[in-house]
């Protein structure tokens, strides 16, 4: 029996490129980077001061008594979820509240809260932690806050798998729909890692770029950490049609794999298998896919390995692919990044535009793909995939395609 078709009816996002999807997509199309010197957080003794930060949050109207229970990563998730639900025309009431849920992931936790407690207790001599420290910092907090804000009483939980988090969240939310546990699911990821402790940890790994993120460029020097959130509304096709929703794209499938080798060093086989598994799950032949939103972190190893994985999975069809890394503009938003990148995939399909890889300067023979350097390109996108490959060797690729009745 054929499985139910799943469609996307709403998008929401906030990151360094803008505080809604329209602004984010406008920046992506223009190749405009949100990466620059960090100005909104205390840097203390950090050597690297470059990031992709949200300079000003939009007005959200959340009352103080709820706001004090929320870490920044939860606030970003709620802002994105509200936008996605509004675009989907999703009204929640007693008739449907138990059939609508949310899977909102985070790569780590609420680091704003952890940082504040560390400095307050260990450095400033504060006698106790904030009373809401645990519910603010826990990884599942954004999912819970989204459910409370929108009134969702269906399946609600968090997922965490480092940089693959949002793709795992999206595929997990689809599972709830396919199992009949919900009619509509909000899914995505969030992260607010621009605090001293986290950046100090990334600094120690020696993978941060000093200037900017240049994926696939021969002179790339590393990744740039960003903050943000992305949420999509997923629902069964029958449900979307019954309520007259506007369908943006169709969820096609997902593929997951594990490297099972090293906690930080990626393999070629793991990402290759994730892409192959995704194509199989989606029922797509390699030649059916027109765009790949690459993991594309801008590190020497990742970009070369991902190139090999794309070529291994697509074979001869790799030469006709348009590939780009939008991390060159919004930075690496960790648990949120795949959700922001899925926004790019859906908009690429609806607008027929491939967003570019910004900041590109020099061809690298080891990255011999069409990486759409610096300028967007008009092209019909029938299907697109989004790659996410994480520390721990946990890989997830999601495919979306143009909706055809």
C-alpha positions as YAML, in Angstrom:
chain: A
units: angstrom
residues:
- id: 1
  name: UNK
  ca: [0.00, 0.00, 0.00]
- id: 2
  name: UNK
  ca: [1.34, 3.42, -0.94]
- id: 3
  name: UNK
  ca: [2.20, 5.60, 2.01]
- id: 4
  name: UNK
  ca: [0.34, 8.88, 2.48]
- id: 5
  name: UNK
  ca: [1.82, 11.87, 0.70]
- id: 6
  name: UNK
  ca: [3.25, 14.58, 2.96]
- id: 7
  name: UNK
  ca: [3.34, 18.23, 1.94]
- id: 8
  name: UNK
  ca: [4.85, 21.46, 3.25]
- id: 9
  name: UNK
  ca: [2.39, 24.30, 3.82]
- id: 10
  name: UNK
  ca: [4.35, 26.77, 5.95]
- id: 11
  name: UNK
  ca: [7.86, 28.08, 6.49]
- id: 12
  name: UNK
  ca: [9.29, 30.13, 9.33]
- id: 13
  name: UNK
  ca: [12.80, 31.32, 10.00]
- id: 14
  name: UNK
  ca: [15.06, 33.73, 11.80]
- id: 15
  name: UNK
  ca: [18.83, 34.03, 11.41]
- id: 16
  name: UNK
  ca: [21.55, 36.54, 10.59]
- id: 17
  name: UNK
  ca: [20.01, 37.06, 7.13]
- id: 18
  name: UNK
  ca: [16.67, 38.27, 8.46]
- id: 19
  name: UNK
  ca: [13.88, 37.78, 10.94]
- id: 20
  name: UNK
  ca: [11.41, 36.16, 8.55]
- id: 21
  name: UNK
  ca: [11.52, 33.89, 5.52]
- id: 22
  name: UNK
  ca: [11.02, 36.69, 3.00]
- id: 23
  name: UNK
  ca: [14.08, 38.55, 4.28]
- id: 24
  name: UNK
  ca: [16.16, 35.39, 4.55]
- id: 25
  name: UNK
  ca: [15.35, 34.33, 0.99]
- id: 26
  name: UNK
  ca: [15.94, 37.83, -0.36]
- id: 27
  name: UNK
  ca: [19.44, 37.79, 1.14]
- id: 28
  name: UNK
  ca: [20.13, 34.28, -0.14]
- id: 29
  name: UNK
  ca: [19.09, 35.17, -3.68]
- id: 30
  name: UNK
  ca: [21.30, 38.25, -3.57]
- id: 31
  name: UNK
  ca: [24.28, 36.31, -2.21]
- id: 32
  name: UNK
  ca: [24.35, 38.71, 0.72]
- id: 33
  name: UNK
  ca: [26.21, 37.37, 3.75]
- id: 34
  name: UNK
  ca: [25.15, 37.90, 7.34]
- id: 35
  name: UNK
  ca: [28.61, 37.02, 8.63]
- id: 36
  name: UNK
  ca: [30.66, 39.69, 10.35]
- id: 37
  name: UNK
  ca: [32.20, 40.86, 13.63]
- id: 38
  name: UNK
  ca: [30.23, 39.85, 16.71]
- id: 39
  name: UNK
  ca: [28.75, 42.91, 18.40]
- id: 40
  name: UNK
  ca: [25.90, 41.73, 20.63]
- id: 41
  name: UNK
  ca: [27.70, 39.32, 23.00]
- id: 42
  name: UNK
  ca: [30.63, 39.76, 25.42]
- id: 43
  name: UNK
  ca: [33.67, 38.19, 23.78]
- id: 44
  name: UNK
  ca: [35.97, 38.20, 26.84]
- id: 45
  name: UNK
  ca: [39.23, 36.55, 25.74]
- id: 46
  name: UNK
  ca: [38.09, 34.97, 22.45]
- id: 47
  name: UNK
  ca: [40.63, 35.01, 19.64]
- id: 48
  name: UNK
  ca: [37.95, 34.62, 16.96]
- id: 49
  name: UNK
  ca: [35.30, 37.33, 16.91]
- id: 50
  name: UNK
  ca: [33.44, 36.48, 13.69]
- id: 51
  name: UNK
  ca: [29.94, 35.04, 13.61]
- id: 52
  name: UNK
  ca: [26.50, 35.19, 12.02]
- id: 53
  name: UNK
  ca: [24.37, 36.92, 14.64]
- id: 54
  name: UNK
  ca: [20.84, 38.24, 14.70]
- id: 55
  name: UNK
  ca: [21.37, 41.93, 15.41]
- id: 56
  name: UNK
  ca: [17.80, 42.68, 16.49]
- id: 57
  name: UNK
  ca: [14.90, 40.35, 17.17]
- id: 58
  name: UNK
  ca: [11.44, 41.19, 15.84]
- id: 59
  name: UNK
  ca: [8.66, 42.28, 18.18]
- id: 60
  name: UNK
  ca: [7.17, 39.10, 19.61]
- id: 61
  name: UNK
  ca: [4.84, 40.29, 22.36]
- id: 62
  name: UNK
  ca: [5.59, 37.37, 24.68]
- id: 63
  name: UNK
  ca: [4.60, 38.34, 28.18]
- id: 64
  name: UNK
  ca: [7.30, 38.66, 30.81]
- id: 65
  name: UNK
  ca: [6.17, 35.75, 32.98]
- id: 66
  name: UNK
  ca: [6.71, 33.35, 30.08]
- id: 67
  name: UNK
  ca: [9.78, 35.08, 28.69]
- id: 68
  name: UNK
  ca: [11.71, 34.54, 31.93]
- id: 69
  name: UNK
  ca: [11.24, 30.77, 31.48]
- id: 70
  name: UNK
  ca: [12.78, 30.83, 28.00]
- id: 71
  name: UNK
  ca: [16.38, 30.62, 26.89]
- id: 72
  name: UNK
  ca: [17.19, 32.43, 23.65]
- id: 73
  name: UNK
  ca: [17.07, 29.21, 21.62]
- id: 74
  name: UNK
  ca: [13.46, 28.67, 22.69]
- id: 75
  name: UNK
  ca: [12.54, 32.25, 21.83]
- id: 76
  name: UNK
  ca: [14.00, 31.86, 18.34]
- id: 77
  name: UNK
  ca: [12.05, 28.62, 17.87]
- id: 78
  name: UNK
  ca: [8.76, 30.25, 18.88]
- id: 79
  name: UNK
  ca: [9.34, 33.17, 16.49]
- id: 80
  name: UNK
  ca: [9.99, 30.78, 13.58]
- id: 81
  name: UNK
  ca: [7.10, 28.47, 14.50]
- id: 82
  name: UNK
  ca: [4.64, 31.36, 14.66]
- id: 83
  name: UNK
  ca: [5.62, 32.46, 11.16]
- id: 84
  name: UNK
  ca: [5.35, 28.93, 9.76]
- id: 85
  name: UNK
  ca: [1.93, 28.36, 11.34]
- id: 86
  name: UNK
  ca: [0.68, 31.74, 10.08]
- id: 87
  name: UNK
  ca: [1.76, 31.07, 6.51]
- id: 88
  name: UNK
  ca: [0.11, 27.65, 6.65]
- id: 89
  name: UNK
  ca: [-3.13, 29.29, 7.81]
- id: 90
  name: UNK
  ca: [-3.08, 26.87, 10.71]
- id: 91
  name: UNK
  ca: [-5.74, 27.58, 13.28]
- id: 92
  name: UNK
  ca: [-5.56, 25.59, 16.50]
- id: 93
  name: UNK
  ca: [-8.70, 24.98, 18.54]
- id: 94
  name: UNK
  ca: [-10.33, 22.27, 20.63]
- id: 95
  name: UNK
  ca: [-11.32, 20.40, 17.48]
- id: 96
  name: UNK
  ca: [-7.77, 19.77, 16.25]
- id: 97
  name: UNK
  ca: [-5.33, 20.56, 19.07]
- id: 98
  name: UNK
  ca: [-4.66, 16.88, 19.82]
- id: 99
  name: UNK
  ca: [-3.87, 16.16, 16.18]
- id: 100
  name: UNK
  ca: [-1.17, 18.81, 15.80]
- id: 101
  name: UNK
  ca: [2.33, 18.39, 17.24]
- id: 102
  name: UNK
  ca: [5.90, 19.61, 17.01]
- id: 103
  name: UNK
  ca: [9.39, 18.14, 16.81]
- id: 104
  name: UNK
  ca: [11.85, 20.97, 17.42]
- id: 105
  name: UNK
  ca: [15.47, 19.99, 17.86]
- id: 106
  name: UNK
  ca: [18.61, 21.65, 19.17]
- id: 107
  name: UNK
  ca: [22.21, 20.62, 18.68]
- id: 108
  name: UNK
  ca: [23.10, 21.01, 22.33]
- id: 109
  name: UNK
  ca: [21.10, 23.00, 24.90]
- id: 110
  name: UNK
  ca: [20.20, 26.44, 26.18]
- id: 111
  name: UNK
  ca: [23.70, 27.85, 26.41]
- id: 112
  name: UNK
  ca: [22.64, 31.37, 27.30]
- id: 113
  name: UNK
  ca: [21.31, 29.96, 30.58]
- id: 114
  name: UNK
  ca: [24.36, 27.77, 31.20]
- id: 115
  name: UNK
  ca: [26.73, 30.66, 30.51]
- id: 116
  name: UNK
  ca: [24.83, 32.97, 32.83]
- id: 117
  name: UNK
  ca: [24.93, 30.46, 35.68]
- id: 118
  name: UNK
  ca: [28.60, 29.70, 35.19]
- id: 119
  name: UNK
  ca: [29.59, 33.33, 35.32]
- id: 120
  name: UNK
  ca: [27.16, 34.19, 38.09]
- id: 121
  name: UNK
  ca: [28.04, 31.35, 40.46]
- id: 122
  name: UNK
  ca: [31.69, 30.59, 39.76]
- id: 123
  name: UNK
  ca: [32.98, 34.03, 38.83]
- id: 124
  name: UNK
  ca: [30.67, 36.57, 40.43]
- id: 125
  name: UNK
  ca: [29.87, 34.71, 43.63]
- id: 126
  name: UNK
  ca: [26.12, 34.45, 43.11]
- id: 127
  name: UNK
  ca: [24.76, 32.06, 45.80]
- id: 128
  name: UNK
  ca: [22.29, 30.17, 43.63]
- id: 129
  name: UNK
  ca: [21.28, 29.41, 40.06]
- id: 130
  name: UNK
  ca: [18.30, 30.95, 38.32]
- id: 131
  name: UNK
  ca: [15.15, 29.15, 39.42]
- id: 132
  name: UNK
  ca: [14.26, 28.34, 35.80]
- id: 133
  name: UNK
  ca: [17.76, 27.09, 34.87]
- id: 134
  name: UNK
  ca: [16.75, 23.50, 34.20]
- id: 135
  name: UNK
  ca: [13.56, 24.15, 32.18]
- id: 136
  name: UNK
  ca: [15.33, 26.94, 30.27]
- id: 137
  name: UNK
  ca: [18.43, 24.91, 29.38]
- id: 138
  name: UNK
  ca: [17.01, 21.45, 28.62]
- id: 139
  name: UNK
  ca: [17.27, 20.36, 24.99]
- id: 140
  name: UNK
  ca: [13.54, 19.68, 24.73]
- id: 141
  name: UNK
  ca: [12.57, 23.15, 25.95]
- id: 142
  name: UNK
  ca: [12.01, 24.73, 22.49]
- id: 143
  name: UNK
  ca: [9.52, 22.01, 21.53]
- id: 144
  name: UNK
  ca: [7.63, 22.53, 24.77]
- id: 145
  name: UNK
  ca: [7.63, 26.31, 24.41]
- id: 146
  name: UNK
  ca: [6.34, 26.07, 20.82]
- id: 147
  name: UNK
  ca: [3.53, 23.75, 21.95]
- id: 148
  name: UNK
  ca: [2.52, 26.17, 24.73]
- id: 149
  name: UNK
  ca: [2.67, 29.21, 22.48]
- id: 150
  name: UNK
  ca: [0.56, 27.69, 19.71]
- id: 151
  name: UNK
  ca: [-1.59, 25.35, 21.78]
- id: 152
  name: UNK
  ca: [-0.35, 22.06, 20.32]
- id: 153
  name: UNK
  ca: [-1.37, 18.94, 22.24]
- id: 154
  name: UNK
  ca: [-0.29, 16.25, 19.78]
- id: 155
  name: UNK
  ca: [3.15, 14.57, 19.72]
- id: 156
  name: UNK
  ca: [5.68, 17.13, 21.00]
- id: 157
  name: UNK
  ca: [9.35, 16.42, 21.72]
- id: 158
  name: UNK
  ca: [12.93, 17.43, 20.95]
- id: 159
  name: UNK
  ca: [15.59, 15.71, 18.87]
- id: 160
  name: UNK
  ca: [19.33, 16.22, 19.18]
- id: 161
  name: UNK
  ca: [22.04, 15.01, 16.80]
- id: 162
  name: UNK
  ca: [24.45, 17.94, 16.55]
- id: 163
  name: UNK
  ca: [24.52, 19.45, 13.06]
- id: 164
  name: UNK
  ca: [22.05, 16.91, 11.65]
- id: 165
  name: UNK
  ca: [19.42, 17.76, 14.25]
- id: 166
  name: UNK
  ca: [16.91, 19.63, 12.09]
- id: 167
  name: UNK
  ca: [16.87, 17.00, 9.34]
- id: 168
  name: UNK
  ca: [16.38, 14.28, 11.93]
- id: 169
  name: UNK
  ca: [13.60, 16.37, 13.49]
- id: 170
  name: UNK
  ca: [11.85, 16.80, 10.16]
- id: 171
  name: UNK
  ca: [12.02, 13.11, 9.25]
- id: 172
  name: UNK
  ca: [10.87, 12.18, 12.77]
- id: 173
  name: UNK
  ca: [7.89, 14.51, 12.46]
- id: 174
  name: UNK
  ca: [7.00, 12.89, 9.14]
- id: 175
  name: UNK
  ca: [7.01, 9.52, 10.91]
- id: 176
  name: UNK
  ca: [4.31, 10.79, 13.29]
- id: 177
  name: UNK
  ca: [2.16, 11.69, 10.28]
- id: 178
  name: UNK
  ca: [2.77, 8.38, 8.54]
- id: 179
  name: UNK
  ca: [1.93, 6.46, 11.72]
- id: 180
  name: UNK
  ca: [-1.37, 8.33, 11.99]
- id: 181
  name: UNK
  ca: [-0.53, 9.96, 15.31]
- id: 182
  name: UNK
  ca: [-1.08, 13.48, 13.95]
- id: 183
  name: UNK
  ca: [-2.50, 15.30, 10.95]
- id: 184
  name: UNK
  ca: [-0.09, 18.26, 11.13]
- id: 185
  name: UNK
  ca: [3.41, 18.56, 12.55]
- id: 186
  name: UNK
  ca: [5.68, 21.56, 12.95]
- id: 187
  name: UNK
  ca: [9.32, 20.53, 12.64]
- id: 188
  name: UNK
  ca: [12.74, 22.08, 12.60]
- id: 189
  name: UNK
  ca: [15.61, 23.19, 14.77]
- id: 190
  name: UNK
  ca: [16.99, 26.07, 16.78]
- id: 191
  name: UNK
  ca: [20.31, 27.17, 18.25]
- id: 192
  name: UNK
  ca: [21.71, 30.17, 20.10]
- id: 193
  name: UNK
  ca: [25.41, 29.30, 20.49]
- id: 194
  name: UNK
  ca: [26.95, 32.77, 20.30]
- id: 195
  name: UNK
  ca: [28.16, 32.80, 23.89]
- id: 196
  name: UNK
  ca: [31.70, 32.75, 25.23]
- id: 197
  name: UNK
  ca: [31.71, 29.14, 26.48]
- id: 198
  name: UNK
  ca: [30.53, 27.58, 23.23]
- id: 199
  name: UNK
  ca: [32.70, 29.77, 21.02]
- id: 200
  name: UNK
  ca: [35.68, 28.98, 23.24]
- id: 201
  name: UNK
  ca: [35.03, 25.29, 22.64]
- id: 202
  name: UNK
  ca: [34.84, 25.75, 18.88]
- id: 203
  name: UNK
  ca: [37.96, 27.88, 19.01]
- id: 204
  name: UNK
  ca: [39.80, 24.95, 20.61]
- id: 205
  name: UNK
  ca: [38.84, 22.71, 17.70]
- id: 206
  name: UNK
  ca: [40.73, 25.05, 15.34]
- id: 207
  name: UNK
  ca: [38.06, 24.89, 12.65]
- id: 208
  name: UNK
  ca: [36.76, 28.47, 12.84]
- id: 209
  name: UNK
  ca: [37.37, 30.90, 10.00]
- id: 210
  name: UNK
  ca: [39.00, 34.17, 10.99]
- id: 211
  name: UNK
  ca: [37.33, 36.21, 8.24]
- id: 212
  name: UNK
  ca: [34.33, 34.50, 6.66]
- id: 213
  name: UNK
  ca: [32.99, 31.17, 5.42]
- id: 214
  name: UNK
  ca: [34.13, 30.20, 1.90]
- id: 215
  name: UNK
  ca: [32.69, 26.74, 1.15]
- id: 216
  name: UNK
  ca: [34.33, 24.83, -1.70]
- id: 217
  name: UNK
  ca: [36.76, 27.69, -2.40]
- id: 218
  name: UNK
  ca: [40.40, 26.59, -2.47]
- id: 219
  name: UNK
  ca: [41.28, 29.29, 0.07]
- id: 220
  name: UNK
  ca: [38.59, 28.27, 2.58]
- id: 221
  name: UNK
  ca: [39.77, 28.38, 6.18]
- id: 222
  name: UNK
  ca: [36.90, 27.02, 8.22]
- id: 223
  name: UNK
  ca: [33.36, 27.47, 9.41]
- id: 224
  name: UNK
  ca: [31.56, 30.38, 11.04]
- id: 225
  name: UNK
  ca: [29.11, 29.80, 13.90]
- id: 226
  name: UNK
  ca: [25.66, 31.34, 13.51]
- id: 227
  name: UNK
  ca: [22.41, 31.47, 15.45]
- id: 228
  name: UNK
  ca: [18.85, 31.03, 14.32]
- id: 229
  name: UNK
  ca: [15.82, 28.80, 13.97]
- id: 230
  name: UNK
  ca: [13.84, 27.27, 11.15]
- id: 231
  name: UNK
  ca: [10.45, 25.55, 11.22]
- id: 232
  name: UNK
  ca: [8.31, 23.94, 8.52]
- id: 233
  name: UNK
  ca: [4.67, 22.88, 8.68]
- id: 234
  name: UNK
  ca: [4.18, 19.33, 7.45]
- id: 235
  name: UNK
  ca: [0.82, 17.68, 6.92]
- id: 236
  name: UNK
  ca: [-0.75, 14.84, 5.05]
- id: 237
  name: UNK
  ca: [-1.87, 15.79, 1.57]
- id: 238
  name: UNK
  ca: [-5.45, 14.79, 2.32]
- id: 239
  name: UNK
  ca: [-5.54, 17.06, 5.37]
- id: 240
  name: UNK
  ca: [-4.01, 19.99, 3.48]
- id: 241
  name: UNK
  ca: [-6.48, 19.66, 0.61]
- id: 242
  name: UNK
  ca: [-9.45, 19.28, 2.95]
- id: 243
  name: UNK
  ca: [-8.70, 22.58, 4.67]
- id: 244
  name: UNK
  ca: [-7.77, 24.39, 1.44]
- id: 245
  name: UNK
  ca: [-4.14, 25.02, 2.39]
- id: 246
  name: UNK
  ca: [-1.64, 26.41, -0.10]
- id: 247
  name: UNK
  ca: [0.94, 23.70, -0.79]
- id: 248
  name: UNK
  ca: [4.50, 24.97, -1.17]
- id: 249
  name: UNK
  ca: [6.26, 21.69, -1.93]
- id: 250
  name: UNK
  ca: [6.05, 17.99, -1.25]
- id: 251
  name: UNK
  ca: [8.22, 16.12, 1.22]
- id: 252
  name: UNK
  ca: [9.79, 13.33, -0.82]
- id: 253
  name: UNK
  ca: [11.89, 11.31, 1.61]
- id: 254
  name: UNK
  ca: [14.86, 11.08, 3.92]
- id: 255
  name: UNK
  ca: [18.02, 9.04, 4.29]
- id: 256
  name: UNK
  ca: [20.06, 8.49, 7.41]
- id: 257
  name: UNK
  ca: [23.33, 6.75, 8.18]
- id: 258
  name: UNK
  ca: [26.17, 6.60, 10.67]
- id: 259
  name: UNK
  ca: [29.90, 6.66, 10.00]
- id: 260
  name: UNK
  ca: [30.57, 4.52, 13.10]
- id: 261
  name: UNK
  ca: [34.24, 5.46, 13.06]
- id: 262
  name: UNK
  ca: [35.28, 8.72, 14.72]
- id: 263
  name: UNK
  ca: [33.57, 11.38, 16.86]
- id: 264
  name: UNK
  ca: [34.81, 14.28, 14.72]
- id: 265
  name: UNK
  ca: [36.52, 12.98, 11.57]
- id: 266
  name: UNK
  ca: [33.98, 12.28, 8.77]
- id: 267
  name: UNK
  ca: [34.08, 9.43, 6.29]
- id: 268
  name: UNK
  ca: [33.00, 9.35, 2.66]
- id: 269
  name: UNK
  ca: [30.86, 6.23, 3.05]
- id: 270
  name: UNK
  ca: [28.53, 7.63, 5.71]
- id: 271
  name: UNK
  ca: [27.40, 10.73, 3.78]
- id: 272
  name: UNK
  ca: [27.25, 8.75, 0.53]
- id: 273
  name: UNK
  ca: [24.93, 6.21, 2.13]
- id: 274
  name: UNK
  ca: [22.71, 8.92, 3.59]
- id: 275
  name: UNK
  ca: [22.23, 10.47, 0.14]
- id: 276
  name: UNK
  ca: [21.62, 7.09, -1.49]
- id: 277
  name: UNK
  ca: [19.15, 6.12, 1.22]
- id: 278
  name: UNK
  ca: [17.34, 9.42, 0.75]
- id: 279
  name: UNK
  ca: [16.99, 8.96, -3.00]
- id: 280
  name: UNK
  ca: [15.68, 5.43, -2.48]
- id: 281
  name: UNK
  ca: [13.21, 6.51, 0.20]
- id: 282
  name: UNK
  ca: [12.00, 9.38, -1.99]
- id: 283
  name: UNK
  ca: [11.69, 7.20, -5.11]
- id: 284
  name: UNK
  ca: [13.99, 9.59, -6.97]
- id: 285
  name: UNK
  ca: [16.53, 8.63, -9.57]
- id: 286
  name: UNK
  ca: [19.78, 10.63, -9.48]
- id: 287
  name: UNK
  ca: [18.78, 12.47, -12.66]
- id: 288
  name: UNK
  ca: [15.50, 13.61, -11.04]
- id: 289
  name: UNK
  ca: [17.32, 15.92, -8.61]
- id: 290
  name: UNK
  ca: [18.34, 19.38, -9.79]
- id: 291
  name: UNK
  ca: [19.66, 21.07, -6.62]
- id: 292
  name: UNK
  ca: [21.74, 20.01, -3.65]
- id: 293
  name: UNK
  ca: [21.94, 22.29, -0.63]
- id: 294
  name: UNK
  ca: [25.28, 21.05, 0.62]
- id: 295
  name: UNK
  ca: [26.38, 20.67, 4.21]
- id: 296
  name: UNK
  ca: [29.25, 22.82, 2.93]
- id: 297
  name: UNK
  ca: [30.83, 23.99, 6.17]
- id: 298
  name: UNK
  ca: [33.89, 25.58, 4.62]
- id: 299
  name: UNK
  ca: [36.44, 23.30, 6.27]
- id: 300
  name: UNK
  ca: [39.06, 21.62, 4.10]
- id: 301
  name: UNK
  ca: [37.98, 18.09, 5.00]
- id: 302
  name: UNK
  ca: [34.20, 18.46, 4.92]
- id: 303
  name: UNK
  ca: [33.91, 20.10, 1.51]
- id: 304
  name: UNK
  ca: [36.24, 17.61, -0.15]
- id: 305
  name: UNK
  ca: [34.53, 14.61, 1.44]
- id: 306
  name: UNK
  ca: [31.06, 15.92, 0.60]
- id: 307
  name: UNK
  ca: [32.11, 16.37, -3.02]
- id: 308
  name: UNK
  ca: [33.16, 12.73, -3.12]
- id: 309
  name: UNK
  ca: [29.91, 11.66, -1.45]
- id: 310
  name: UNK
  ca: [27.75, 13.58, -3.93]
- id: 311
  name: UNK
  ca: [29.68, 12.12, -6.85]
- id: 312
  name: UNK
  ca: [29.48, 8.64, -5.32]
- id: 313
  name: UNK
  ca: [25.72, 8.84, -4.83]
- id: 314
  name: UNK
  ca: [24.79, 10.59, -8.07]
- id: 315
  name: UNK
  ca: [27.35, 9.09, -10.45]
- id: 316
  name: UNK
  ca: [27.27, 10.67, -13.90]
- id: 317
  name: UNK
  ca: [24.23, 12.76, -12.90]
- id: 318
  name: UNK
  ca: [26.45, 14.78, -10.54]
- id: 319
  name: UNK
  ca: [27.67, 16.83, -13.51]
- id: 320
  name: UNK
  ca: [24.19, 18.29, -14.12]
- id: 321
  name: UNK
  ca: [23.51, 19.18, -10.47]
- id: 322
  name: UNK
  ca: [23.41, 22.70, -9.11]
- id: 323
  name: UNK
  ca: [25.07, 22.68, -5.69]
- id: 324
  name: UNK
  ca: [25.46, 25.47, -3.15]
- id: 325
  name: UNK
  ca: [26.22, 26.06, 0.49]
- id: 326
  name: UNK
  ca: [24.05, 28.74, 2.05]
- id: 327
  name: UNK
  ca: [26.20, 28.50, 5.20]
- id: 328
  name: UNK
  ca: [28.39, 30.96, 3.33]
- id: 329
  name: UNK
  ca: [25.68, 33.51, 4.19]
- id: 330
  name: UNK
  ca: [23.89, 32.43, 7.40]
- id: 331
  name: UNK
  ca: [26.81, 30.60, 8.99]
- id: 332
  name: UNK
  ca: [26.66, 27.21, 10.63]
- id: 333
  name: UNK
  ca: [23.62, 27.40, 12.92]
- id: 334
  name: UNK
  ca: [24.28, 23.90, 14.25]
- id: 335
  name: UNK
  ca: [20.95, 22.33, 15.28]
- id: 336
  name: UNK
  ca: [19.00, 24.93, 13.31]
- id: 337
  name: UNK
  ca: [21.04, 24.93, 10.15]
- id: 338
  name: UNK
  ca: [19.30, 22.13, 8.23]
- id: 339
  name: UNK
  ca: [15.91, 23.74, 8.80]
- id: 340
  name: UNK
  ca: [17.15, 27.07, 7.42]
- id: 341
  name: UNK
  ca: [18.63, 25.17, 4.50]
- id: 342
  name: UNK
  ca: [15.36, 23.37, 3.84]
- id: 343
  name: UNK
  ca: [13.77, 26.80, 3.51]
- id: 344
  name: UNK
  ca: [16.33, 27.44, 0.75]
- id: 345
  name: UNK
  ca: [15.36, 24.18, -0.95]
- id: 346
  name: UNK
  ca: [11.63, 24.89, -0.86]
- id: 347
  name: UNK
  ca: [12.09, 28.44, -2.13]
- id: 348
  name: UNK
  ca: [14.43, 27.21, -4.85]
- id: 349
  name: UNK
  ca: [11.61, 24.94, -6.04]
- id: 350
  name: UNK
  ca: [8.84, 27.54, -5.84]
- id: 351
  name: UNK
  ca: [10.88, 30.38, -7.42]
- id: 352
  name: UNK
  ca: [13.09, 28.42, -9.81]
- id: 353
  name: UNK
  ca: [16.24, 29.98, -8.33]
- id: 354
  name: UNK
  ca: [19.42, 28.32, -7.07]
- id: 355
  name: UNK
  ca: [20.91, 30.38, -4.22]
- id: 356
  name: UNK
  ca: [24.65, 30.87, -4.55]
- id: 357
  name: UNK
  ca: [27.70, 29.86, -2.57]
- id: 358
  name: UNK
  ca: [28.85, 33.30, -1.44]
- id: 359
  name: UNK
  ca: [32.41, 34.44, -0.72]
- id: 360
  name: UNK
  ca: [33.81, 32.05, -3.36]
- id: 361
  name: UNK
  ca: [37.20, 33.10, -4.76]
- id: 362
  name: UNK
  ca: [39.23, 30.21, -6.10]
- id: 363
  name: UNK
  ca: [38.37, 26.86, -7.69]
- id: 364
  name: UNK
  ca: [39.48, 23.73, -5.84]
- id: 365
  name: UNK
  ca: [40.08, 20.67, -8.07]
- id: 366
  name: UNK
  ca: [39.04, 18.48, -5.11]
- id: 367
  name: UNK
  ca: [35.61, 20.16, -5.12]
- id: 368
  name: UNK
  ca: [34.78, 19.71, -8.79]
- id: 369
  name: UNK
  ca: [31.04, 20.38, -8.65]
- id: 370
  name: UNK
  ca: [28.94, 23.24, -9.99]
- id: 371
  name: UNK
  ca: [28.83, 25.11, -6.67]
- id: 372
  name: UNK
  ca: [26.93, 28.14, -8.03]
- id: 373
  name: UNK
  ca: [29.67, 30.63, -7.09]
- id: 374
  name: UNK
  ca: [28.61, 34.08, -5.84]
- id: 375
  name: UNK
  ca: [25.55, 34.65, -8.03]
- id: 376
  name: UNK
  ca: [22.13, 32.99, -7.98]
- id: 377
  name: UNK
  ca: [21.02, 31.11, -11.06]
- id: 378
  name: UNK
  ca: [17.60, 30.70, -12.66]
- id: 379
  name: UNK
  ca: [16.75, 27.04, -13.11]
- id: 380
  name: UNK
  ca: [13.72, 24.81, -12.84]
- id: 381
  name: UNK
  ca: [14.10, 22.76, -9.67]
- id: 382
  name: UNK
  ca: [11.98, 19.62, -9.81]
- id: 383
  name: UNK
  ca: [13.54, 18.10, -6.69]
- id: 384
  name: UNK
  ca: [16.16, 19.17, -4.17]
- id: 385
  name: UNK
  ca: [18.05, 17.50, -1.36]
- id: 386
  name: UNK
  ca: [19.56, 19.01, 1.77]
- id: 387
  name: UNK
  ca: [22.62, 17.36, 3.34]
- id: 388
  name: UNK
  ca: [23.54, 17.39, 7.03]
- id: 389
  name: UNK
  ca: [26.58, 15.55, 8.36]
- id: 390
  name: UNK
  ca: [27.34, 15.85, 12.07]
- id: 391
  name: UNK
  ca: [29.98, 15.21, 14.68]
- id: 392
  name: UNK
  ca: [29.46, 11.68, 15.92]
- id: 393
  name: UNK
  ca: [29.11, 10.54, 12.33]
- id: 394
  name: UNK
  ca: [25.33, 10.99, 12.30]
- id: 395
  name: UNK
  ca: [24.17, 11.86, 8.80]
- id: 396
  name: UNK
  ca: [20.75, 12.90, 7.50]
- id: 397
  name: UNK
  ca: [19.60, 13.98, 4.05]
- id: 398
  name: UNK
  ca: [16.09, 15.21, 3.27]
- id: 399
  name: UNK
  ca: [14.49, 15.48, -0.17]
- id: 400
  name: UNK
  ca: [11.66, 17.76, -1.27]
- id: 401
  name: UNK
  ca: [10.05, 18.11, -4.69]
- id: 402
  name: UNK
  ca: [7.65, 20.29, -6.61]
- id: 403
  name: UNK
  ca: [4.05, 19.49, -5.74]
- id: 404
  name: UNK
  ca: [2.03, 17.92, -8.53]
- id: 405
  name: UNK
  ca: [-1.65, 17.16, -7.87]
...
